[in-house]
Amino acid sequence: QVQLVESGGGLVQAGGSLRLSCAASGRTFSLGWFRQAPGKEREFVATIRWSGSQVYYADSVRGRFTISIYYAKNTVYLQMNSLKPEDTAVYYCAADRTPIWPSTNYQSYDYWGQGAQVTVSS
């Protein structure tokens, strides 16, 4: 069992930046970030292998978001720059035990954080 605790998020104006953190109690094959806006399906954002050797992004965030790992704290970050109103959603971190790369389907993830609200005003 892996527990994931998220922090960060909040309200920011368009063009601004936020950073989300996800502290994990253990390591799996990969860890991902997903988001869900009201009335929409959960959407893949980014994923990283715990080895740190590979990262993968959704087209909608590539070049603006950066996923990274701080091994000393078993924490994964999502740095979000140049935020847009359409980035508004609840953001979730999730851990996947399955050694498939990249894992972009939320149904394959085994453990989930509690979610963090990100609101981008225009």
Backbone as XML, in Angstrom:
<?xml version="1.0"?>
<chain id="A" units="angstrom">
  <residue number="1" name="GLN">
    <atom name="N" x="0.840" y="-1.186" z="0.000"/>
    <atom name="CA" x="0.000" y="0.000" z="0.000"/>
    <atom name="C" x="0.882" y="1.245" z="0.000"/>
  </residue>
  <residue number="2" name="VAL">
    <atom name="N" x="0.602" y="2.169" z="-0.903"/>
    <atom name="CA" x="1.340" y="3.425" z="-0.989"/>
    <atom name="C" x="0.367" y="4.567" z="-0.721"/>
  </residue>
  <residue number="3" name="GLN">
    <atom name="N" x="0.743" y="5.433" z="0.183"/>
    <atom name="CA" x="-0.073" y="6.610" z="0.463"/>
    <atom name="C" x="0.528" y="7.825" z="-0.223"/>
  </residue>
  <residue number="4" name="LEU">
    <atom name="N" x="-0.335" y="8.631" z="-0.797"/>
    <atom name="CA" x="0.092" y="9.828" z="-1.522"/>
    <atom name="C" x="-0.596" y="11.036" z="-0.897"/>
  </residue>
  <residue number="5" name="VAL">
    <atom name="N" x="0.197" y="12.021" z="-0.532"/>
    <atom name="CA" x="-0.338" y="13.222" z="0.088"/>
    <atom name="C" x="0.051" y="14.422" z="-0.765"/>
  </residue>
  <residue number="6" name="GLU">
    <atom name="N" x="-0.947" y="15.111" z="-1.280"/>
    <atom name="CA" x="-0.712" y="16.246" z="-2.146"/>
    <atom name="C" x="-0.722" y="17.554" z="-1.362"/>
  </residue>
  <residue number="7" name="SER">
    <atom name="N" x="-0.005" y="18.519" z="-1.909"/>
    <atom name="CA" x="-0.053" y="19.876" z="-1.375"/>
    <atom name="C" x="0.206" y="20.842" z="-2.522"/>
  </residue>
  <residue number="8" name="GLY">
    <atom name="N" x="-0.114" y="22.097" z="-2.263"/>
    <atom name="CA" x="0.030" y="23.101" z="-3.306"/>
    <atom name="C" x="-1.320" y="23.426" z="-3.910"/>
  </residue>
  <residue number="9" name="GLY">
    <atom name="N" x="-1.307" y="23.984" z="-5.076"/>
    <atom name="CA" x="-2.544" y="24.399" z="-5.713"/>
    <atom name="C" x="-2.974" y="25.765" z="-5.214"/>
  </residue>
  <residue number="10" name="GLY">
    <atom name="N" x="-4.144" y="26.210" z="-5.688"/>
    <atom name="CA" x="-4.662" y="27.504" z="-5.282"/>
    <atom name="C" x="-5.196" y="28.281" z="-6.457"/>
  </residue>
  <residue number="11" name="LEU">
    <atom name="N" x="-5.266" y="29.581" z="-6.264"/>
    <atom name="CA" x="-5.813" y="30.486" z="-7.280"/>
    <atom name="C" x="-4.687" y="31.334" z="-7.853"/>
  </residue>
  <residue number="12" name="VAL">
    <atom name="N" x="-4.651" y="31.438" z="-9.178"/>
    <atom name="CA" x="-3.607" y="32.220" z="-9.838"/>
    <atom name="C" x="-4.197" y="32.853" z="-11.087"/>
  </residue>
  <residue number="13" name="GLN">
    <atom name="N" x="-3.633" y="33.961" z="-11.489"/>
    <atom name="CA" x="-4.073" y="34.602" z="-12.725"/>
    <atom name="C" x="-3.441" y="33.909" z="-13.932"/>
  </residue>
  <residue number="14" name="ALA">
    <atom name="N" x="-4.094" y="34.031" z="-15.059"/>
    <atom name="CA" x="-3.564" y="33.467" z="-16.298"/>
    <atom name="C" x="-2.153" y="33.987" z="-16.539"/>
  </residue>
  <residue number="15" name="GLY">
    <atom name="N" x="-1.277" y="33.076" z="-16.952"/>
    <atom name="CA" x="0.122" y="33.428" z="-17.155"/>
    <atom name="C" x="0.993" y="33.181" z="-15.945"/>
  </residue>
  <residue number="16" name="GLY">
    <atom name="N" x="0.369" y="32.921" z="-14.812"/>
    <atom name="CA" x="1.111" y="32.696" z="-13.586"/>
    <atom name="C" x="1.603" y="31.263" z="-13.443"/>
  </residue>
  <residue number="17" name="SER">
    <atom name="N" x="2.169" y="30.976" z="-12.257"/>
    <atom name="CA" x="2.760" y="29.666" z="-11.995"/>
    <atom name="C" x="2.291" y="29.119" z="-10.651"/>
  </residue>
  <residue number="18" name="LEU">
    <atom name="N" x="2.252" y="27.806" z="-10.566"/>
    <atom name="CA" x="1.974" y="27.098" z="-9.318"/>
    <atom name="C" x="2.796" y="25.820" z="-9.306"/>
  </residue>
  <residue number="19" name="ARG">
    <atom name="N" x="3.034" y="25.309" z="-8.096"/>
    <atom name="CA" x="3.709" y="24.025" z="-7.981"/>
    <atom name="C" x="2.911" y="23.099" z="-7.075"/>
  </residue>
  <residue number="20" name="LEU">
    <atom name="N" x="2.677" y="21.901" z="-7.575"/>
    <atom name="CA" x="2.029" y="20.860" z="-6.788"/>
    <atom name="C" x="3.080" y="19.879" z="-6.293"/>
  </residue>
  <residue number="21" name="SER">
    <atom name="N" x="2.848" y="19.364" z="-5.091"/>
    <atom name="CA" x="3.740" y="18.359" z="-4.510"/>
    <atom name="C" x="2.949" y="17.108" z="-4.182"/>
  </residue>
  <residue number="22" name="CYS">
    <atom name="N" x="3.621" y="15.981" z="-4.273"/>
    <atom name="CA" x="2.997" y="14.702" z="-3.940"/>
    <atom name="C" x="4.023" y="13.887" z="-3.167"/>
  </residue>
  <residue number="23" name="ALA">
    <atom name="N" x="3.803" y="13.748" z="-1.869"/>
    <atom name="CA" x="4.694" y="12.967" z="-1.025"/>
    <atom name="C" x="4.205" y="11.525" z="-0.970"/>
  </residue>
  <residue number="24" name="ALA">
    <atom name="N" x="5.093" y="10.592" z="-1.311"/>
    <atom name="CA" x="4.718" y="9.181" z="-1.387"/>
    <atom name="C" x="5.350" y="8.401" z="-0.239"/>
  </residue>
  <residue number="25" name="SER">
    <atom name="N" x="4.596" y="7.443" z="0.301"/>
    <atom name="CA" x="5.114" y="6.606" z="1.399"/>
    <atom name="C" x="5.958" y="5.466" z="0.863"/>
  </residue>
  <residue number="26" name="GLY">
    <atom name="N" x="5.922" y="5.218" z="-0.435"/>
    <atom name="CA" x="6.711" y="4.160" z="-1.043"/>
    <atom name="C" x="6.883" y="4.435" z="-2.524"/>
  </residue>
  <residue number="27" name="ARG">
    <atom name="N" x="7.641" y="3.586" z="-3.182"/>
    <atom name="CA" x="7.905" y="3.784" z="-4.604"/>
    <atom name="C" x="7.276" y="2.689" z="-5.443"/>
  </residue>
  <residue number="28" name="THR">
    <atom name="N" x="6.792" y="3.084" z="-6.596"/>
    <atom name="CA" x="6.235" y="2.140" z="-7.554"/>
    <atom name="C" x="6.975" y="2.320" z="-8.873"/>
  </residue>
  <residue number="29" name="PHE">
    <atom name="N" x="6.451" y="1.778" z="-9.959"/>
    <atom name="CA" x="7.140" y="1.899" z="-11.231"/>
    <atom name="C" x="7.120" y="3.341" z="-11.738"/>
  </residue>
  <residue number="30" name="SER">
    <atom name="N" x="5.958" y="3.981" z="-11.655"/>
    <atom name="CA" x="5.843" y="5.349" z="-12.131"/>
    <atom name="C" x="4.825" y="6.111" z="-11.297"/>
  </residue>
  <residue number="31" name="LEU">
    <atom name="N" x="4.879" y="7.406" z="-11.421"/>
    <atom name="CA" x="3.916" y="8.263" z="-10.742"/>
    <atom name="C" x="3.408" y="9.279" z="-11.755"/>
  </residue>
  <residue number="32" name="GLY">
    <atom name="N" x="2.119" y="9.529" z="-11.726"/>
    <atom name="CA" x="1.538" y="10.432" z="-12.705"/>
    <atom name="C" x="0.703" y="11.517" z="-12.069"/>
  </residue>
  <residue number="33" name="TRP">
    <atom name="N" x="0.420" y="12.535" z="-12.854"/>
    <atom name="CA" x="-0.514" y="13.587" z="-12.481"/>
    <atom name="C" x="-1.681" y="13.558" z="-13.462"/>
  </residue>
  <residue number="34" name="PHE">
    <atom name="N" x="-2.865" y="13.647" z="-12.912"/>
    <atom name="CA" x="-4.084" y="13.730" z="-13.696"/>
    <atom name="C" x="-4.875" y="14.946" z="-13.224"/>
  </residue>
  <residue number="35" name="ARG">
    <atom name="N" x="-5.839" y="15.350" z="-14.016"/>
    <atom name="CA" x="-6.702" y="16.439" z="-13.597"/>
    <atom name="C" x="-8.131" y="16.173" z="-14.049"/>
  </residue>
  <residue number="36" name="GLN">
    <atom name="N" x="-9.049" y="16.771" z="-13.324"/>
    <atom name="CA" x="-10.460" y="16.594" z="-13.660"/>
    <atom name="C" x="-11.191" y="17.901" z="-13.436"/>
  </residue>
  <residue number="37" name="ALA">
    <atom name="N" x="-11.757" y="18.418" z="-14.516"/>
    <atom name="CA" x="-12.570" y="19.628" z="-14.459"/>
    <atom name="C" x="-14.032" y="19.227" z="-14.277"/>
  </residue>
  <residue number="38" name="PRO">
    <atom name="N" x="-14.856" y="20.117" z="-13.760"/>
    <atom name="CA" x="-16.275" y="19.788" z="-13.547"/>
    <atom name="C" x="-16.947" y="19.336" z="-14.831"/>
  </residue>
  <residue number="39" name="GLY">
    <atom name="N" x="-17.629" y="18.196" z="-14.763"/>
    <atom name="CA" x="-18.350" y="17.680" z="-15.908"/>
    <atom name="C" x="-17.493" y="17.000" z="-16.958"/>
  </residue>
  <residue number="40" name="LYS">
    <atom name="N" x="-16.193" y="16.862" z="-16.670"/>
    <atom name="CA" x="-15.298" y="16.239" z="-17.640"/>
    <atom name="C" x="-14.648" y="14.996" z="-17.064"/>
  </residue>
  <residue number="41" name="GLU">
    <atom name="N" x="-14.118" y="14.154" z="-17.940"/>
    <atom name="CA" x="-13.435" y="12.960" z="-17.499"/>
    <atom name="C" x="-12.052" y="13.309" z="-16.957"/>
  </residue>
  <residue number="42" name="ARG">
    <atom name="N" x="-11.527" y="12.402" z="-16.131"/>
    <atom name="CA" x="-10.182" y="12.583" z="-15.620"/>
    <atom name="C" x="-9.199" y="12.518" z="-16.792"/>
  </residue>
  <residue number="43" name="GLU">
    <atom name="N" x="-8.271" y="13.468" z="-16.807"/>
    <atom name="CA" x="-7.373" y="13.657" z="-17.948"/>
    <atom name="C" x="-5.921" y="13.485" z="-17.527"/>
  </residue>
  <residue number="44" name="PHE">
    <atom name="N" x="-5.160" y="12.781" z="-18.328"/>
    <atom name="CA" x="-3.735" y="12.603" z="-18.085"/>
    <atom name="C" x="-3.004" y="13.923" z="-18.276"/>
  </residue>
  <residue number="45" name="VAL">
    <atom name="N" x="-2.035" y="14.192" z="-17.387"/>
    <atom name="CA" x="-1.228" y="15.416" z="-17.483"/>
    <atom name="C" x="0.244" y="15.087" z="-17.725"/>
  </residue>
  <residue number="46" name="ALA">
    <atom name="N" x="0.834" y="14.283" z="-16.838"/>
    <atom name="CA" x="2.262" y="13.982" z="-16.943"/>
    <atom name="C" x="2.562" y="12.743" z="-16.120"/>
  </residue>
  <residue number="47" name="THR">
    <atom name="N" x="3.666" y="12.084" z="-16.458"/>
    <atom name="CA" x="4.105" y="10.932" z="-15.699"/>
    <atom name="C" x="5.619" y="10.861" z="-15.685"/>
  </residue>
  <residue number="48" name="ILE">
    <atom name="N" x="6.153" y="10.216" z="-14.647"/>
    <atom name="CA" x="7.591" y="10.067" z="-14.504"/>
    <atom name="C" x="7.886" y="8.710" z="-13.910"/>
  </residue>
  <residue number="49" name="ARG">
    <atom name="N" x="8.952" y="8.080" z="-14.385"/>
    <atom name="CA" x="9.391" y="6.836" z="-13.759"/>
    <atom name="C" x="10.150" y="7.167" z="-12.488"/>
  </residue>
  <residue number="50" name="TRP">
    <atom name="N" x="10.005" y="6.325" z="-11.461"/>
    <atom name="CA" x="10.697" y="6.596" z="-10.217"/>
    <atom name="C" x="12.207" y="6.625" z="-10.411"/>
  </residue>
  <residue number="51" name="SER">
    <atom name="N" x="12.689" y="5.935" z="-11.426"/>
    <atom name="CA" x="14.116" y="6.011" z="-11.711"/>
    <atom name="C" x="14.507" y="7.404" z="-12.196"/>
  </residue>
  <residue number="52" name="GLY">
    <atom name="N" x="13.500" y="8.187" z="-12.611"/>
    <atom name="CA" x="13.754" y="9.542" z="-13.076"/>
    <atom name="C" x="14.281" y="9.619" z="-14.494"/>
  </residue>
  <residue number="53" name="SER">
    <atom name="N" x="14.410" y="8.462" z="-15.109"/>
    <atom name="CA" x="15.046" y="8.448" z="-16.419"/>
    <atom name="C" x="14.105" y="8.849" z="-17.546"/>
  </residue>
  <residue number="54" name="GLN">
    <atom name="N" x="12.807" y="8.797" z="-17.286"/>
    <atom name="CA" x="11.859" y="9.120" z="-18.350"/>
    <atom name="C" x="10.705" y="9.947" z="-17.821"/>
  </residue>
  <residue number="55" name="VAL">
    <atom name="N" x="10.272" y="10.888" z="-18.648"/>
    <atom name="CA" x="9.087" y="11.683" z="-18.346"/>
    <atom name="C" x="8.242" y="11.735" z="-19.621"/>
  </residue>
  <residue number="56" name="TYR">
    <atom name="N" x="6.959" y="11.991" z="-19.422"/>
    <atom name="CA" x="6.055" y="12.062" z="-20.568"/>
    <atom name="C" x="4.931" y="13.017" z="-20.219"/>
  </residue>
  <residue number="57" name="TYR">
    <atom name="N" x="4.530" y="13.847" z="-21.213"/>
    <atom name="CA" x="3.520" y="14.872" z="-20.976"/>
    <atom name="C" x="2.372" y="14.782" z="-21.972"/>
  </residue>
  <residue number="58" name="ALA">
    <atom name="N" x="1.220" y="15.246" z="-21.533"/>
    <atom name="CA" x="0.122" y="15.451" z="-22.466"/>
    <atom name="C" x="0.468" y="16.626" z="-23.379"/>
  </residue>
  <residue number="59" name="ASP">
    <atom name="N" x="-0.038" y="16.576" z="-24.589"/>
    <atom name="CA" x="0.249" y="17.646" z="-25.546"/>
    <atom name="C" x="-0.190" y="19.010" z="-25.021"/>
  </residue>
  <residue number="60" name="SER">
    <atom name="N" x="-1.273" y="19.008" z="-24.262"/>
    <atom name="CA" x="-1.854" y="20.258" z="-23.785"/>
    <atom name="C" x="-0.975" y="20.991" z="-22.771"/>
  </residue>
  <residue number="61" name="VAL">
    <atom name="N" x="-0.025" y="20.272" z="-22.155"/>
    <atom name="CA" x="0.815" y="20.906" z="-21.124"/>
    <atom name="C" x="2.299" y="20.878" z="-21.463"/>
  </residue>
  <residue number="62" name="ARG">
    <atom name="N" x="2.660" y="20.155" z="-22.511"/>
    <atom name="CA" x="4.083" y="20.032" z="-22.856"/>
    <atom name="C" x="4.661" y="21.412" z="-23.134"/>
  </residue>
  <residue number="63" name="GLY">
    <atom name="N" x="5.829" y="21.662" z="-22.522"/>
    <atom name="CA" x="6.475" y="22.958" z="-22.676"/>
    <atom name="C" x="6.092" y="23.963" z="-21.603"/>
  </residue>
  <residue number="64" name="ARG">
    <atom name="N" x="5.011" y="23.680" z="-20.867"/>
    <atom name="CA" x="4.572" y="24.577" z="-19.796"/>
    <atom name="C" x="4.699" y="23.939" z="-18.418"/>
  </residue>
  <residue number="65" name="PHE">
    <atom name="N" x="4.486" y="22.646" z="-18.336"/>
    <atom name="CA" x="4.548" y="21.918" z="-17.066"/>
    <atom name="C" x="5.816" y="21.070" z="-17.028"/>
  </residue>
  <residue number="66" name="THR">
    <atom name="N" x="6.333" y="20.886" z="-15.803"/>
    <atom name="CA" x="7.507" y="20.039" z="-15.607"/>
    <atom name="C" x="7.269" y="19.124" z="-14.418"/>
  </residue>
  <residue number="67" name="ILE">
    <atom name="N" x="7.456" y="17.830" z="-14.627"/>
    <atom name="CA" x="7.352" y="16.851" z="-13.554"/>
    <atom name="C" x="8.765" y="16.449" z="-13.130"/>
  </residue>
  <residue number="68" name="SER">
    <atom name="N" x="8.967" y="16.321" z="-11.809"/>
    <atom name="CA" x="10.296" y="15.977" z="-11.318"/>
    <atom name="C" x="10.169" y="15.248" z="-9.990"/>
  </residue>
  <residue number="69" name="ILE">
    <atom name="N" x="11.283" y="14.641" z="-9.573"/>
    <atom name="CA" x="11.324" y="13.883" z="-8.324"/>
    <atom name="C" x="12.410" y="14.436" z="-7.414"/>
  </residue>
  <residue number="70" name="TYR">
    <atom name="N" x="12.110" y="14.559" z="-6.127"/>
    <atom name="CA" x="13.099" y="14.872" z="-5.106"/>
    <atom name="C" x="13.226" y="13.624" z="-4.242"/>
  </residue>
  <residue number="71" name="TYR">
    <atom name="N" x="14.266" y="12.843" z="-4.513"/>
    <atom name="CA" x="14.389" y="11.519" z="-3.922"/>
    <atom name="C" x="14.539" y="11.559" z="-2.401"/>
  </residue>
  <residue number="72" name="ALA">
    <atom name="N" x="15.191" y="12.572" z="-1.887"/>
    <atom name="CA" x="15.428" y="12.641" z="-0.444"/>
    <atom name="C" x="14.127" y="12.677" z="0.351"/>
  </residue>
  <residue number="73" name="LYS">
    <atom name="N" x="13.061" y="13.190" z="-0.280"/>
    <atom name="CA" x="11.773" y="13.299" z="0.405"/>
    <atom name="C" x="10.711" y="12.417" z="-0.238"/>
  </residue>
  <residue number="74" name="ASN">
    <atom name="N" x="11.106" y="11.572" z="-1.188"/>
    <atom name="CA" x="10.138" y="10.716" z="-1.884"/>
    <atom name="C" x="8.961" y="11.544" z="-2.396"/>
  </residue>
  <residue number="75" name="THR">
    <atom name="N" x="9.284" y="12.679" z="-2.959"/>
    <atom name="CA" x="8.250" y="13.631" z="-3.380"/>
    <atom name="C" x="8.367" y="13.917" z="-4.871"/>
  </residue>
  <residue number="76" name="VAL">
    <atom name="N" x="7.214" y="13.936" z="-5.514"/>
    <atom name="CA" x="7.137" y="14.279" z="-6.924"/>
    <atom name="C" x="6.468" y="15.640" z="-7.068"/>
  </residue>
  <residue number="77" name="TYR">
    <atom name="N" x="7.018" y="16.470" z="-7.922"/>
    <atom name="CA" x="6.509" y="17.820" z="-8.112"/>
    <atom name="C" x="5.936" y="17.976" z="-9.516"/>
  </residue>
  <residue number="78" name="LEU">
    <atom name="N" x="4.985" y="18.869" z="-9.611"/>
    <atom name="CA" x="4.488" y="19.312" z="-10.907"/>
    <atom name="C" x="4.570" y="20.833" z="-10.918"/>
  </residue>
  <residue number="79" name="GLN">
    <atom name="N" x="5.560" y="21.333" z="-11.629"/>
    <atom name="CA" x="5.715" y="22.775" z="-11.778"/>
    <atom name="C" x="4.889" y="23.218" z="-12.982"/>
  </residue>
  <residue number="80" name="MET">
    <atom name="N" x="3.973" y="24.142" z="-12.739"/>
    <atom name="CA" x="3.052" y="24.576" z="-13.792"/>
    <atom name="C" x="3.292" y="26.045" z="-14.087"/>
  </residue>
  <residue number="81" name="ASN">
    <atom name="N" x="3.735" y="26.335" z="-15.286"/>
    <atom name="CA" x="4.000" y="27.706" z="-15.723"/>
    <atom name="C" x="3.054" y="28.092" z="-16.849"/>
  </residue>
  <residue number="82" name="SER">
    <atom name="N" x="2.976" y="29.390" z="-17.108"/>
    <atom name="CA" x="2.127" y="29.906" z="-18.181"/>
    <atom name="C" x="0.723" y="29.320" z="-18.107"/>
  </residue>
  <residue number="83" name="LEU">
    <atom name="N" x="0.164" y="29.347" z="-16.930"/>
    <atom name="CA" x="-1.139" y="28.724" z="-16.718"/>
    <atom name="C" x="-2.243" y="29.439" z="-17.488"/>
  </residue>
  <residue number="84" name="LYS">
    <atom name="N" x="-3.205" y="28.647" z="-17.923"/>
    <atom name="CA" x="-4.337" y="29.136" z="-18.703"/>
    <atom name="C" x="-5.635" y="28.804" z="-17.957"/>
  </residue>
  <residue number="85" name="PRO">
    <atom name="N" x="-6.687" y="29.540" z="-18.228"/>
    <atom name="CA" x="-7.971" y="29.228" z="-17.571"/>
    <atom name="C" x="-8.410" y="27.782" z="-17.801"/>
  </residue>
  <residue number="86" name="GLU">
    <atom name="N" x="-8.080" y="27.231" z="-18.945"/>
    <atom name="CA" x="-8.468" y="25.839" z="-19.215"/>
    <atom name="C" x="-7.669" y="24.819" z="-18.415"/>
  </residue>
  <residue number="87" name="ASP">
    <atom name="N" x="-6.666" y="25.268" z="-17.687"/>
    <atom name="CA" x="-5.943" y="24.372" z="-16.769"/>
    <atom name="C" x="-6.685" y="24.207" z="-15.445"/>
  </residue>
  <residue number="88" name="THR">
    <atom name="N" x="-7.734" y="24.968" z="-15.243"/>
    <atom name="CA" x="-8.505" y="24.878" z="-14.006"/>
    <atom name="C" x="-9.106" y="23.489" z="-13.844"/>
  </residue>
  <residue number="89" name="ALA">
    <atom name="N" x="-8.820" y="22.873" z="-12.701"/>
    <atom name="CA" x="-9.285" y="21.508" z="-12.432"/>
    <atom name="C" x="-8.818" y="21.089" z="-11.045"/>
  </residue>
  <residue number="90" name="VAL">
    <atom name="N" x="-9.298" y="19.945" z="-10.611"/>
    <atom name="CA" x="-8.720" y="19.284" z="-9.450"/>
    <atom name="C" x="-7.608" y="18.382" z="-9.971"/>
  </residue>
  <residue number="91" name="TYR">
    <atom name="N" x="-6.428" y="18.525" z="-9.399"/>
    <atom name="CA" x="-5.268" y="17.768" z="-9.841"/>
    <atom name="C" x="-4.997" y="16.642" z="-8.848"/>
  </residue>
  <residue number="92" name="TYR">
    <atom name="N" x="-4.754" y="15.450" z="-9.386"/>
    <atom name="CA" x="-4.498" y="14.268" z="-8.578"/>
    <atom name="C" x="-3.143" y="13.664" z="-8.937"/>
  </residue>
  <residue number="93" name="CYS">
    <atom name="N" x="-2.406" y="13.235" z="-7.934"/>
    <atom name="CA" x="-1.241" y="12.407" z="-8.221"/>
    <atom name="C" x="-1.648" y="10.955" z="-8.014"/>
  </residue>
  <residue number="94" name="ALA">
    <atom name="N" x="-0.973" y="10.082" z="-8.730"/>
    <atom name="CA" x="-1.310" y="8.663" z="-8.678"/>
    <atom name="C" x="-0.058" y="7.843" z="-8.920"/>
  </residue>
  <residue number="95" name="ALA">
    <atom name="N" x="-0.029" y="6.647" z="-8.353"/>
    <atom name="CA" x="1.117" y="5.756" z="-8.481"/>
    <atom name="C" x="0.701" y="4.469" z="-9.189"/>
  </residue>
  <residue number="96" name="ASP">
    <atom name="N" x="1.537" y="4.037" z="-10.099"/>
    <atom name="CA" x="1.254" y="2.863" z="-10.913"/>
    <atom name="C" x="2.318" y="1.806" z="-10.673"/>
  </residue>
  <residue number="97" name="ARG">
    <atom name="N" x="1.905" y="0.600" z="-10.281"/>
    <atom name="CA" x="2.851" y="-0.491" z="-10.044"/>
    <atom name="C" x="3.228" y="-1.211" z="-11.336"/>
  </residue>
  <residue number="98" name="THR">
    <atom name="N" x="2.406" y="-1.074" z="-12.367"/>
    <atom name="CA" x="2.610" y="-1.836" z="-13.597"/>
    <atom name="C" x="3.749" y="-1.260" z="-14.414"/>
  </residue>
  <residue number="99" name="PRO">
    <atom name="N" x="4.705" y="-2.119" z="-14.824"/>
    <atom name="CA" x="5.862" y="-1.631" z="-15.591"/>
    <atom name="C" x="5.538" y="-1.430" z="-17.062"/>
  </residue>
  <residue number="100" name="ILE">
    <atom name="N" x="4.615" y="-0.489" z="-17.306"/>
    <atom name="CA" x="4.272" y="-0.109" z="-18.672"/>
    <atom name="C" x="4.581" y="1.369" z="-18.814"/>
  </residue>
  <residue number="101" name="TRP">
    <atom name="N" x="5.197" y="1.715" z="-19.950"/>
    <atom name="CA" x="5.617" y="3.101" z="-20.153"/>
    <atom name="C" x="5.253" y="3.589" z="-21.545"/>
  </residue>
  <residue number="102" name="PRO">
    <atom name="N" x="4.701" y="4.812" z="-21.655"/>
    <atom name="CA" x="4.159" y="5.613" z="-20.559"/>
    <atom name="C" x="2.746" y="5.158" z="-20.198"/>
  </residue>
  <residue number="103" name="SER">
    <atom name="N" x="2.399" y="5.316" z="-18.966"/>
    <atom name="CA" x="1.079" y="4.926" z="-18.512"/>
    <atom name="C" x="0.210" y="6.175" z="-18.433"/>
  </residue>
  <residue number="104" name="THR">
    <atom name="N" x="-0.704" y="6.324" z="-19.376"/>
    <atom name="CA" x="-1.519" y="7.528" z="-19.465"/>
    <atom name="C" x="-2.997" y="7.275" z="-19.160"/>
  </residue>
  <residue number="105" name="ASN">
    <atom name="N" x="-3.361" y="6.030" z="-18.900"/>
    <atom name="CA" x="-4.749" y="5.674" z="-18.605"/>
    <atom name="C" x="-4.947" y="5.652" z="-17.089"/>
  </residue>
  <residue number="106" name="TYR">
    <atom name="N" x="-5.838" y="6.490" z="-16.598"/>
    <atom name="CA" x="-6.001" y="6.599" z="-15.148"/>
    <atom name="C" x="-6.457" y="5.273" z="-14.535"/>
  </residue>
  <residue number="107" name="GLN">
    <atom name="N" x="-7.086" y="4.435" z="-15.311"/>
    <atom name="CA" x="-7.584" y="3.167" z="-14.773"/>
    <atom name="C" x="-6.465" y="2.199" z="-14.423"/>
  </residue>
  <residue number="108" name="SER">
    <atom name="N" x="-5.276" y="2.409" z="-14.935"/>
    <atom name="CA" x="-4.181" y="1.501" z="-14.628"/>
    <atom name="C" x="-3.446" y="1.881" z="-13.356"/>
  </residue>
  <residue number="109" name="TYR">
    <atom name="N" x="-3.762" y="3.033" z="-12.800"/>
    <atom name="CA" x="-3.061" y="3.490" z="-11.593"/>
    <atom name="C" x="-3.676" y="2.887" z="-10.341"/>
  </residue>
  <residue number="110" name="ASP">
    <atom name="N" x="-2.810" y="2.577" z="-9.382"/>
    <atom name="CA" x="-3.243" y="1.807" z="-8.221"/>
    <atom name="C" x="-3.547" y="2.655" z="-6.990"/>
  </residue>
  <residue number="111" name="TYR">
    <atom name="N" x="-2.825" y="3.741" z="-6.827"/>
    <atom name="CA" x="-2.978" y="4.563" z="-5.622"/>
    <atom name="C" x="-3.166" y="6.015" z="-6.038"/>
  </residue>
  <residue number="112" name="TRP">
    <atom name="N" x="-3.979" y="6.735" z="-5.242"/>
    <atom name="CA" x="-4.327" y="8.104" z="-5.580"/>
    <atom name="C" x="-4.194" y="9.036" z="-4.388"/>
  </residue>
  <residue number="113" name="GLY">
    <atom name="N" x="-3.810" y="10.276" z="-4.695"/>
    <atom name="CA" x="-3.821" y="11.313" z="-3.687"/>
    <atom name="C" x="-5.217" y="11.880" z="-3.521"/>
  </residue>
  <residue number="114" name="GLN">
    <atom name="N" x="-5.342" y="12.830" z="-2.606"/>
    <atom name="CA" x="-6.656" y="13.348" z="-2.252"/>
    <atom name="C" x="-7.152" y="14.433" z="-3.211"/>
  </residue>
  <residue number="115" name="GLY">
    <atom name="N" x="-6.276" y="14.955" z="-4.037"/>
    <atom name="CA" x="-6.643" y="15.992" z="-4.990"/>
    <atom name="C" x="-6.336" y="17.386" z="-4.482"/>
  </residue>
  <residue number="116" name="ALA">
    <atom name="N" x="-5.995" y="18.271" z="-5.410"/>
    <atom name="CA" x="-5.703" y="19.665" z="-5.090"/>
    <atom name="C" x="-6.348" y="20.559" z="-6.150"/>
  </residue>
  <residue number="117" name="GLN">
    <atom name="N" x="-7.062" y="21.569" z="-5.682"/>
    <atom name="CA" x="-7.757" y="22.454" z="-6.611"/>
    <atom name="C" x="-6.781" y="23.476" z="-7.184"/>
  </residue>
  <residue number="118" name="VAL">
    <atom name="N" x="-6.813" y="23.607" z="-8.495"/>
    <atom name="CA" x="-6.066" y="24.654" z="-9.195"/>
    <atom name="C" x="-7.074" y="25.476" z="-9.985"/>
  </residue>
  <residue number="119" name="THR">
    <atom name="N" x="-7.099" y="26.768" z="-9.712"/>
    <atom name="CA" x="-8.015" y="27.672" z="-10.397"/>
    <atom name="C" x="-7.224" y="28.784" z="-11.054"/>
  </residue>
  <residue number="120" name="VAL">
    <atom name="N" x="-7.424" y="28.940" z="-12.354"/>
    <atom name="CA" x="-6.719" y="29.963" z="-13.114"/>
    <atom name="C" x="-7.749" y="30.966" z="-13.620"/>
  </residue>
  <residue number="121" name="SER">
    <atom name="N" x="-7.612" y="32.196" z="-13.178"/>
    <atom name="CA" x="-8.556" y="33.235" z="-13.580"/>
    <atom name="C" x="-8.049" y="33.968" z="-14.820"/>
  </residue>
  <residue number="122" name="SER">
    <atom name="N" x="-8.989" y="34.422" z="-15.623"/>
    <atom name="CA" x="-8.606" y="35.104" z="-16.873"/>
    <atom name="C" x="-8.474" y="36.599" z="-16.670"/>
  </residue>
</chain>
